[in-house]
Structures are given as C-alpha cells and as structure tokens.
Amino acid sequence: MQGYDVKCPKCKTINRHLYLEETDGWMICEKCGEAYKAMDFAKVTKIPVYTGKQLAAMCGKY
C-alpha cells in the first residue's frame, strides 16, 4: 500500500504517509482535526453534453 503526503486545505499542514486508498480518500488533519476528502481521490463522473443536432442524429431523426 502506498502512503501519500496531503496538504490540509484549512491549516495548510502537510500530513505525511497517509494510506488514502483504504479510506477512499478521507483523512483527518493531524494538526487541526478537520476531516475532509482529498481531491486526488474524488471519484468524478463525466456527464456528456450534446447539442440539439447531436441528439437528433443519435435518434436517427435528422
């Protein structure tokens, strides 16, 4: 398992050697105690954006 160094967005302290994979990116800052999810581990889902022409072409009506 790989350890990560992550900076706290609130107090700017670098928290070292965190195993973020087992907590799905969540951590608690060692200095201020704030809990947050590291943005590098946030699961992002891309949502496609289509124009009217693209939608019509996909439906076969254009």
mmCIF file of the N, C-alpha and C atoms, coordinates in Angstrom:
data_MODEL
# 
_entry.id   MODEL 
# 
loop_
_atom_site.group_PDB 
_atom_site.id 
_atom_site.type_symbol 
_atom_site.label_atom_id 
_atom_site.label_alt_id 
_atom_site.label_comp_id 
_atom_site.label_asym_id 
_atom_site.label_entity_id 
_atom_site.label_seq_id 
_atom_site.pdbx_PDB_ins_code 
_atom_site.Cartn_x 
_atom_site.Cartn_y 
_atom_site.Cartn_z 
_atom_site.occupancy 
_atom_site.B_iso_or_equiv 
_atom_site.pdbx_formal_charge 
_atom_site.auth_seq_id 
_atom_site.auth_comp_id 
_atom_site.auth_asym_id 
_atom_site.auth_atom_id 
_atom_site.pdbx_PDB_model_num 
ATOM 1   N N  . MET A 1 1  ? 0.851   -1.174 0.000   1.00 0.00 ? 1  MET A N  1 
ATOM 2   C CA . MET A 1 1  ? 0.000   0.000  0.000   1.00 0.00 ? 1  MET A CA 1 
ATOM 3   C C  . MET A 1 1  ? 0.898   1.239  0.000   1.00 0.00 ? 1  MET A C  1 
ATOM 4   N N  . GLN A 1 2  ? 0.495   2.236  -0.735  1.00 0.00 ? 2  GLN A N  1 
ATOM 5   C CA . GLN A 1 2  ? 1.290   3.448  -0.895  1.00 0.00 ? 2  GLN A CA 1 
ATOM 6   C C  . GLN A 1 2  ? 0.830   4.540  0.075   1.00 0.00 ? 2  GLN A C  1 
ATOM 7   N N  . GLY A 1 3  ? 1.787   5.220  0.700   1.00 0.00 ? 3  GLY A N  1 
ATOM 8   C CA . GLY A 1 3  ? 1.478   6.342  1.577   1.00 0.00 ? 3  GLY A CA 1 
ATOM 9   C C  . GLY A 1 3  ? 1.538   7.648  0.802   1.00 0.00 ? 3  GLY A C  1 
ATOM 10  N N  . TYR A 1 4  ? 0.658   8.571  1.111   1.00 0.00 ? 4  TYR A N  1 
ATOM 11  C CA . TYR A 1 4  ? 0.569   9.845  0.405   1.00 0.00 ? 4  TYR A CA 1 
ATOM 12  C C  . TYR A 1 4  ? 0.818   11.000 1.370   1.00 0.00 ? 4  TYR A C  1 
ATOM 13  N N  . ASP A 1 5  ? 1.363   12.084 0.849   1.00 0.00 ? 5  ASP A N  1 
ATOM 14  C CA . ASP A 1 5  ? 1.513   13.323 1.586   1.00 0.00 ? 5  ASP A CA 1 
ATOM 15  C C  . ASP A 1 5  ? 0.469   14.299 1.057   1.00 0.00 ? 5  ASP A C  1 
ATOM 16  N N  . VAL A 1 6  ? -0.407  14.783 1.950   1.00 0.00 ? 6  VAL A N  1 
ATOM 17  C CA . VAL A 1 6  ? -1.516  15.638 1.537   1.00 0.00 ? 6  VAL A CA 1 
ATOM 18  C C  . VAL A 1 6  ? -1.532  16.879 2.412   1.00 0.00 ? 6  VAL A C  1 
ATOM 19  N N  . LYS A 1 7  ? -1.753  18.043 1.761   1.00 0.00 ? 7  LYS A N  1 
ATOM 20  C CA . LYS A 1 7  ? -1.837  19.302 2.498   1.00 0.00 ? 7  LYS A CA 1 
ATOM 21  C C  . LYS A 1 7  ? -3.278  19.573 2.902   1.00 0.00 ? 7  LYS A C  1 
ATOM 22  N N  . CYS A 1 8  ? -3.468  19.946 4.164   1.00 0.00 ? 8  CYS A N  1 
ATOM 23  C CA . CYS A 1 8  ? -4.792  20.275 4.675   1.00 0.00 ? 8  CYS A CA 1 
ATOM 24  C C  . CYS A 1 8  ? -5.237  21.602 4.058   1.00 0.00 ? 8  CYS A C  1 
ATOM 25  N N  . PRO A 1 9  ? -6.456  21.669 3.499   1.00 0.00 ? 9  PRO A N  1 
ATOM 26  C CA . PRO A 1 9  ? -6.919  22.923 2.902   1.00 0.00 ? 9  PRO A CA 1 
ATOM 27  C C  . PRO A 1 9  ? -7.225  24.003 3.933   1.00 0.00 ? 9  PRO A C  1 
ATOM 28  N N  . LYS A 1 10 ? -7.442  23.606 5.184   1.00 0.00 ? 10 LYS A N  1 
ATOM 29  C CA . LYS A 1 10 ? -7.797  24.576 6.217   1.00 0.00 ? 10 LYS A CA 1 
ATOM 30  C C  . LYS A 1 10 ? -6.558  25.211 6.853   1.00 0.00 ? 10 LYS A C  1 
ATOM 31  N N  . CYS A 1 11 ? -5.644  24.390 7.397   1.00 0.00 ? 11 CYS A N  1 
ATOM 32  C CA . CYS A 1 11 ? -4.496  24.932 8.126   1.00 0.00 ? 11 CYS A CA 1 
ATOM 33  C C  . CYS A 1 11 ? -3.190  24.847 7.341   1.00 0.00 ? 11 CYS A C  1 
ATOM 34  N N  . LYS A 1 12 ? -3.201  24.246 6.161   1.00 0.00 ? 12 LYS A N  1 
ATOM 35  C CA . LYS A 1 12 ? -2.058  24.136 5.254   1.00 0.00 ? 12 LYS A CA 1 
ATOM 36  C C  . LYS A 1 12 ? -0.924  23.251 5.781   1.00 0.00 ? 12 LYS A C  1 
ATOM 37  N N  . THR A 1 13 ? -1.196  22.412 6.777   1.00 0.00 ? 13 THR A N  1 
ATOM 38  C CA . THR A 1 13 ? -0.205  21.478 7.285   1.00 0.00 ? 13 THR A CA 1 
ATOM 39  C C  . THR A 1 13 ? -0.111  20.288 6.346   1.00 0.00 ? 13 THR A C  1 
ATOM 40  N N  . ILE A 1 14 ? 1.111   19.816 6.096   1.00 0.00 ? 14 ILE A N  1 
ATOM 41  C CA . ILE A 1 14 ? 1.280   18.634 5.265   1.00 0.00 ? 14 ILE A CA 1 
ATOM 42  C C  . ILE A 1 14 ? 1.200   17.403 6.157   1.00 0.00 ? 14 ILE A C  1 
ATOM 43  N N  . ASN A 1 15 ? 0.240   16.548 5.877   1.00 0.00 ? 15 ASN A N  1 
ATOM 44  C CA . ASN A 1 15 ? 0.058   15.287 6.587   1.00 0.00 ? 15 ASN A CA 1 
ATOM 45  C C  . ASN A 1 15 ? 0.767   14.211 5.775   1.00 0.00 ? 15 ASN A C  1 
ATOM 46  N N  . ARG A 1 16 ? 1.718   13.550 6.375   1.00 0.00 ? 16 ARG A N  1 
ATOM 47  C CA . ARG A 1 16 ? 2.593   12.629 5.643   1.00 0.00 ? 16 ARG A CA 1 
ATOM 48  C C  . ARG A 1 16 ? 2.215   11.161 5.872   1.00 0.00 ? 16 ARG A C  1 
ATOM 49  N N  . HIS A 1 17 ? 2.514   10.371 4.825   1.00 0.00 ? 17 HIS A N  1 
ATOM 50  C CA . HIS A 1 17 ? 2.382   8.912  4.852   1.00 0.00 ? 17 HIS A CA 1 
ATOM 51  C C  . HIS A 1 17 ? 0.968   8.449  5.210   1.00 0.00 ? 17 HIS A C  1 
ATOM 52  N N  . LEU A 1 18 ? -0.009  8.995  4.529   1.00 0.00 ? 18 LEU A N  1 
ATOM 53  C CA . LEU A 1 18 ? -1.400  8.599  4.758   1.00 0.00 ? 18 LEU A CA 1 
ATOM 54  C C  . LEU A 1 18 ? -1.785  7.504  3.768   1.00 0.00 ? 18 LEU A C  1 
ATOM 55  N N  . TYR A 1 19 ? -2.507  6.513  4.234   1.00 0.00 ? 19 TYR A N  1 
ATOM 56  C CA . TYR A 1 19 ? -2.987  5.429  3.388   1.00 0.00 ? 19 TYR A CA 1 
ATOM 57  C C  . TYR A 1 19 ? -4.404  5.758  2.936   1.00 0.00 ? 19 TYR A C  1 
ATOM 58  N N  . LEU A 1 20 ? -4.499  6.603  1.933   1.00 0.00 ? 20 LEU A N  1 
ATOM 59  C CA . LEU A 1 20 ? -5.794  7.114  1.495   1.00 0.00 ? 20 LEU A CA 1 
ATOM 60  C C  . LEU A 1 20 ? -6.603  6.094  0.701   1.00 0.00 ? 20 LEU A C  1 
ATOM 61  N N  . GLU A 1 21 ? -5.960  5.083  0.181   1.00 0.00 ? 21 GLU A N  1 
ATOM 62  C CA . GLU A 1 21 ? -6.690  4.091  -0.612  1.00 0.00 ? 21 GLU A CA 1 
ATOM 63  C C  . GLU A 1 21 ? -7.653  3.284  0.259   1.00 0.00 ? 21 GLU A C  1 
ATOM 64  N N  . GLU A 1 22 ? -7.278  3.013  1.491   1.00 0.00 ? 22 GLU A N  1 
ATOM 65  C CA . GLU A 1 22 ? -8.155  2.203  2.340   1.00 0.00 ? 22 GLU A CA 1 
ATOM 66  C C  . GLU A 1 22 ? -9.294  3.010  2.940   1.00 0.00 ? 22 GLU A C  1 
ATOM 67  N N  . THR A 1 23 ? -9.183  4.346  2.942   1.00 0.00 ? 23 THR A N  1 
ATOM 68  C CA . THR A 1 23 ? -10.263 5.193  3.466   1.00 0.00 ? 23 THR A CA 1 
ATOM 69  C C  . THR A 1 23 ? -11.022 5.892  2.348   1.00 0.00 ? 23 THR A C  1 
ATOM 70  N N  . ASP A 1 24 ? -10.756 5.499  1.114   1.00 0.00 ? 24 ASP A N  1 
ATOM 71  C CA . ASP A 1 24 ? -11.388 6.088  -0.067  1.00 0.00 ? 24 ASP A CA 1 
ATOM 72  C C  . ASP A 1 24 ? -11.112 7.593  -0.169  1.00 0.00 ? 24 ASP A C  1 
ATOM 73  N N  . GLY A 1 25 ? -9.922  8.009  0.282   1.00 0.00 ? 25 GLY A N  1 
ATOM 74  C CA . GLY A 1 25 ? -9.505  9.398  0.150   1.00 0.00 ? 25 GLY A CA 1 
ATOM 75  C C  . GLY A 1 25 ? -9.803  10.274 1.355   1.00 0.00 ? 25 GLY A C  1 
ATOM 76  N N  . TRP A 1 26 ? -10.537 9.775  2.346   1.00 0.00 ? 26 TRP A N  1 
ATOM 77  C CA . TRP A 1 26 ? -10.874 10.573 3.529   1.00 0.00 ? 26 TRP A CA 1 
ATOM 78  C C  . TRP A 1 26 ? -9.706  10.600 4.494   1.00 0.00 ? 26 TRP A C  1 
ATOM 79  N N  . MET A 1 27 ? -9.509  11.739 5.149   1.00 0.00 ? 27 MET A N  1 
ATOM 80  C CA . MET A 1 27 ? -8.455  11.889 6.146   1.00 0.00 ? 27 MET A CA 1 
ATOM 81  C C  . MET A 1 27 ? -8.863  12.894 7.202   1.00 0.00 ? 27 MET A C  1 
ATOM 82  N N  . ILE A 1 28 ? -8.195  12.837 8.350   1.00 0.00 ? 28 ILE A N  1 
ATOM 83  C CA . ILE A 1 28 ? -8.362  13.818 9.414   1.00 0.00 ? 28 ILE A CA 1 
ATOM 84  C C  . ILE A 1 28 ? -7.001  14.472 9.618   1.00 0.00 ? 28 ILE A C  1 
ATOM 85  N N  . CYS A 1 29 ? -6.952  15.790 9.569   1.00 0.00 ? 29 CYS A N  1 
ATOM 86  C CA . CYS A 1 29 ? -5.699  16.526 9.704   1.00 0.00 ? 29 CYS A CA 1 
ATOM 87  C C  . CYS A 1 29 ? -5.121  16.293 11.096  1.00 0.00 ? 29 CYS A C  1 
ATOM 88  N N  . GLU A 1 30 ? -3.819  16.039 11.139  1.00 0.00 ? 30 GLU A N  1 
ATOM 89  C CA . GLU A 1 30 ? -3.148  15.781 12.411  1.00 0.00 ? 30 GLU A CA 1 
ATOM 90  C C  . GLU A 1 30 ? -3.075  17.025 13.290  1.00 0.00 ? 30 GLU A C  1 
ATOM 91  N N  . LYS A 1 31 ? -3.091  18.212 12.680  1.00 0.00 ? 31 LYS A N  1 
ATOM 92  C CA . LYS A 1 31 ? -2.936  19.448 13.456  1.00 0.00 ? 31 LYS A CA 1 
ATOM 93  C C  . LYS A 1 31 ? -4.292  20.033 13.884  1.00 0.00 ? 31 LYS A C  1 
ATOM 94  N N  . CYS A 1 32 ? -5.182  20.271 12.937  1.00 0.00 ? 32 CYS A N  1 
ATOM 95  C CA . CYS A 1 32 ? -6.441  20.959 13.261  1.00 0.00 ? 32 CYS A CA 1 
ATOM 96  C C  . CYS A 1 32 ? -7.609  20.006 13.496  1.00 0.00 ? 32 CYS A C  1 
ATOM 97  N N  . GLY A 1 33 ? -7.472  18.729 13.111  1.00 0.00 ? 33 GLY A N  1 
ATOM 98  C CA . GLY A 1 33 ? -8.530  17.754 13.340  1.00 0.00 ? 33 GLY A CA 1 
ATOM 99  C C  . GLY A 1 33 ? -9.677  17.805 12.345  1.00 0.00 ? 33 GLY A C  1 
ATOM 100 N N  . GLU A 1 34 ? -9.562  18.616 11.312  1.00 0.00 ? 34 GLU A N  1 
ATOM 101 C CA . GLU A 1 34 ? -10.606 18.744 10.289  1.00 0.00 ? 34 GLU A CA 1 
ATOM 102 C C  . GLU A 1 34 ? -10.619 17.493 9.400   1.00 0.00 ? 34 GLU A C  1 
ATOM 103 N N  . ALA A 1 35 ? -11.792 16.936 9.164   1.00 0.00 ? 35 ALA A N  1 
ATOM 104 C CA . ALA A 1 35 ? -11.942 15.781 8.293   1.00 0.00 ? 35 ALA A CA 1 
ATOM 105 C C  . ALA A 1 35 ? -12.364 16.256 6.906   1.00 0.00 ? 35 ALA A C  1 
ATOM 106 N N  . TYR A 1 36 ? -11.731 15.724 5.880   1.00 0.00 ? 36 TYR A N  1 
ATOM 107 C CA . TYR A 1 36 ? -12.095 16.062 4.505   1.00 0.00 ? 36 TYR A CA 1 
ATOM 108 C C  . TYR A 1 36 ? -11.629 14.970 3.569   1.00 0.00 ? 36 TYR A C  1 
ATOM 109 N N  . LYS A 1 37 ? -12.105 15.022 2.343   1.00 0.00 ? 37 LYS A N  1 
ATOM 110 C CA . LYS A 1 37 ? -11.725 14.055 1.323   1.00 0.00 ? 37 LYS A CA 1 
ATOM 111 C C  . LYS A 1 37 ? -10.705 14.696 0.400   1.00 0.00 ? 37 LYS A C  1 
ATOM 112 N N  . ALA A 1 38 ? -9.590  14.042 0.211   1.00 0.00 ? 38 ALA A N  1 
ATOM 113 C CA . ALA A 1 38 ? -8.538  14.545 -0.669  1.00 0.00 ? 38 ALA A CA 1 
ATOM 114 C C  . ALA A 1 38 ? -9.061  14.568 -2.104  1.00 0.00 ? 38 ALA A C  1 
ATOM 115 N N  . MET A 1 39 ? -8.873  15.671 -2.782  1.00 0.00 ? 39 MET A N  1 
ATOM 116 C CA . MET A 1 39 ? -9.428  15.844 -4.127  1.00 0.00 ? 39 MET A CA 1 
ATOM 117 C C  . MET A 1 39 ? -8.823  14.881 -5.142  1.00 0.00 ? 39 MET A C  1 
ATOM 118 N N  . ASP A 1 40 ? -7.606  14.424 -4.915  1.00 0.00 ? 40 ASP A N  1 
ATOM 119 C CA . ASP A 1 40 ? -6.993  13.481 -5.849  1.00 0.00 ? 40 ASP A CA 1 
ATOM 120 C C  . ASP A 1 40 ? -7.713  12.135 -5.858  1.00 0.00 ? 40 ASP A C  1 
ATOM 121 N N  . PHE A 1 41 ? -8.453  11.842 -4.798  1.00 0.00 ? 41 PHE A N  1 
ATOM 122 C CA . PHE A 1 41 ? -9.153  10.578 -4.695  1.00 0.00 ? 41 PHE A CA 1 
ATOM 123 C C  . PHE A 1 41 ? -10.653 10.702 -4.931  1.00 0.00 ? 41 PHE A C  1 
ATOM 124 N N  . ALA A 1 42 ? -11.127 11.879 -5.252  1.00 0.00 ? 42 ALA A N  1 
ATOM 125 C CA . ALA A 1 42 ? -12.549 12.070 -5.519  1.00 0.00 ? 42 ALA A CA 1 
ATOM 126 C C  . ALA A 1 42 ? -12.902 11.349 -6.822  1.00 0.00 ? 42 ALA A C  1 
ATOM 127 N N  . LYS A 1 43 ? -13.958 10.584 -6.793  1.00 0.00 ? 43 LYS A N  1 
ATOM 128 C CA . LYS A 1 43 ? -14.404 9.890  -7.996  1.00 0.00 ? 43 LYS A CA 1 
ATOM 129 C C  . LYS A 1 43 ? -15.273 10.836 -8.802  1.00 0.00 ? 43 LYS A C  1 
ATOM 130 N N  . VAL A 1 44 ? -14.829 11.111 -10.008 1.00 0.00 ? 44 VAL A N  1 
ATOM 131 C CA . VAL A 1 44 ? -15.516 12.061 -10.863 1.00 0.00 ? 44 VAL A CA 1 
ATOM 132 C C  . VAL A 1 44 ? -16.208 11.300 -11.981 1.00 0.00 ? 44 VAL A C  1 
ATOM 133 N N  . THR A 1 45 ? -17.450 11.616 -12.198 1.00 0.00 ? 45 THR A N  1 
ATOM 134 C CA . THR A 1 45 ? -18.209 11.030 -13.290 1.00 0.00 ? 45 THR A CA 1 
ATOM 135 C C  . THR A 1 45 ? -18.423 12.104 -14.340 1.00 0.00 ? 45 THR A C  1 
ATOM 136 N N  . LYS A 1 46 ? -17.965 11.819 -15.545 1.00 0.00 ? 46 LYS A N  1 
ATOM 137 C CA . LYS A 1 46 ? -18.145 12.774 -16.631 1.00 0.00 ? 46 LYS A CA 1 
ATOM 138 C C  . LYS A 1 46 ? -19.548 12.630 -17.203 1.00 0.00 ? 46 LYS A C  1 
ATOM 139 N N  . ILE A 1 47 ? -20.192 13.755 -17.380 1.00 0.00 ? 47 ILE A N  1 
ATOM 140 C CA . ILE A 1 47 ? -21.526 13.780 -17.957 1.00 0.00 ? 47 ILE A CA 1 
ATOM 141 C C  . ILE A 1 47 ? -21.417 14.407 -19.341 1.00 0.00 ? 47 ILE A C  1 
ATOM 142 N N  . PRO A 1 48 ? -21.797 13.678 -20.379 1.00 0.00 ? 48 PRO A N  1 
ATOM 143 C CA . PRO A 1 48 ? -21.676 14.230 -21.723 1.00 0.00 ? 48 PRO A CA 1 
ATOM 144 C C  . PRO A 1 48 ? -22.679 15.355 -21.971 1.00 0.00 ? 48 PRO A C  1 
ATOM 145 N N  . VAL A 1 49 ? -22.249 16.334 -22.736 1.00 0.00 ? 49 VAL A N  1 
ATOM 146 C CA . VAL A 1 49 ? -23.106 17.453 -23.114 1.00 0.00 ? 49 VAL A CA 1 
ATOM 147 C C  . VAL A 1 49 ? -23.263 17.404 -24.632 1.00 0.00 ? 49 VAL A C  1 
ATOM 148 N N  . TYR A 1 50 ? -24.498 17.316 -25.095 1.00 0.00 ? 50 TYR A N  1 
ATOM 149 C CA . TYR A 1 50 ? -24.782 17.201 -26.516 1.00 0.00 ? 50 TYR A CA 1 
ATOM 150 C C  . TYR A 1 50 ? -25.528 18.432 -27.010 1.00 0.00 ? 50 TYR A C  1 
ATOM 151 N N  . THR A 1 51 ? -25.304 18.741 -28.283 1.00 0.00 ? 51 THR A N  1 
ATOM 152 C CA . THR A 1 51 ? -26.078 19.794 -28.926 1.00 0.00 ? 51 THR A CA 1 
ATOM 153 C C  . THR A 1 51 ? -27.368 19.170 -29.460 1.00 0.00 ? 51 THR A C  1 
ATOM 154 N N  . GLY A 1 52 ? -28.295 20.025 -29.868 1.00 0.00 ? 52 GLY A N  1 
ATOM 155 C CA . GLY A 1 52 ? -29.547 19.527 -30.434 1.00 0.00 ? 52 GLY A CA 1 
ATOM 156 C C  . GLY A 1 52 ? -29.319 18.678 -31.672 1.00 0.00 ? 52 GLY A C  1 
ATOM 157 N N  . LYS A 1 53 ? -28.374 19.076 -32.519 1.00 0.00 ? 53 LYS A N  1 
ATOM 158 C CA . LYS A 1 53 ? -28.073 18.283 -33.717 1.00 0.00 ? 53 LYS A CA 1 
ATOM 159 C C  . LYS A 1 53 ? -27.521 16.918 -33.378 1.00 0.00 ? 53 LYS A C  1 
ATOM 160 N N  . GLN A 1 54 ? -26.658 16.849 -32.372 1.00 0.00 ? 54 GLN A N  1 
ATOM 161 C CA . GLN A 1 54 ? -26.084 15.574 -31.979 1.00 0.00 ? 54 GLN A CA 1 
ATOM 162 C C  . GLN A 1 54 ? -27.157 14.647 -31.435 1.00 0.00 ? 54 GLN A C  1 
ATOM 163 N N  . LEU A 1 55 ? -28.073 15.177 -30.658 1.00 0.00 ? 55 LEU A N  1 
ATOM 164 C CA . LEU A 1 55 ? -29.161 14.355 -30.122 1.00 0.00 ? 55 LEU A CA 1 
ATOM 165 C C  . LEU A 1 55 ? -30.067 13.852 -31.225 1.00 0.00 ? 55 LEU A C  1 
ATOM 166 N N  . ALA A 1 56 ? -30.386 14.724 -32.163 1.00 0.00 ? 56 ALA A N  1 
ATOM 167 C CA . ALA A 1 56 ? -31.244 14.322 -33.268 1.00 0.00 ? 56 ALA A CA 1 
ATOM 168 C C  . ALA A 1 56 ? -30.560 13.246 -34.122 1.00 0.00 ? 56 ALA A C  1 
ATOM 169 N N  . ALA A 1 57 ? -29.241 13.381 -34.311 1.00 0.00 ? 57 ALA A N  1 
ATOM 170 C CA . ALA A 1 57 ? -28.505 12.398 -35.096 1.00 0.00 ? 57 ALA A CA 1 
ATOM 171 C C  . ALA A 1 57 ? -28.470 11.050 -34.380 1.00 0.00 ? 57 ALA A C  1 
ATOM 172 N N  . MET A 1 58 ? -28.376 11.066 -33.073 1.00 0.00 ? 58 MET A N  1 
ATOM 173 C CA . MET A 1 58 ? -28.360 9.810  -32.321 1.00 0.00 ? 58 MET A CA 1 
ATOM 174 C C  . MET A 1 58 ? -29.722 9.118  -32.378 1.00 0.00 ? 58 MET A C  1 
ATOM 175 N N  . CYS A 1 59 ? -30.789 9.896  -32.453 1.00 0.00 ? 59 CYS A N  1 
ATOM 176 C CA . CYS A 1 59 ? -32.127 9.329  -32.532 1.00 0.00 ? 59 CYS A CA 1 
ATOM 177 C C  . CYS A 1 59 ? -32.485 8.917  -33.949 1.00 0.00 ? 59 CYS A C  1 
ATOM 178 N N  . GLY A 1 60 ? -31.699 9.337  -34.915 1.00 0.00 ? 60 GLY A N  1 
ATOM 179 C CA . GLY A 1 60 ? -31.940 8.998  -36.297 1.00 0.00 ? 60 GLY A CA 1 
ATOM 180 C C  . GLY A 1 60 ? -33.038 9.809  -36.951 1.00 0.00 ? 60 GLY A C  1 
ATOM 181 N N  . LYS A 1 61 ? -33.331 11.013 -36.412 1.00 0.00 ? 61 LYS A N  1 
ATOM 182 C CA . LYS A 1 61 ? -34.409 11.824 -36.958 1.00 0.00 ? 61 LYS A CA 1 
ATOM 183 C C  . LYS A 1 61 ? -33.874 13.079 -37.655 1.00 0.00 ? 61 LYS A C  1 
ATOM 184 N N  . TYR A 1 62 ? -32.617 13.078 -37.999 1.00 0.00 ? 62 TYR A N  1 
ATOM 185 C CA . TYR A 1 62 ? -32.092 14.292 -38.629 1.00 0.00 ? 62 TYR A CA 1 
ATOM 186 C C  . TYR A 1 62 ? -31.239 13.976 -39.796 1.00 0.00 ? 62 TYR A C  1 
# 
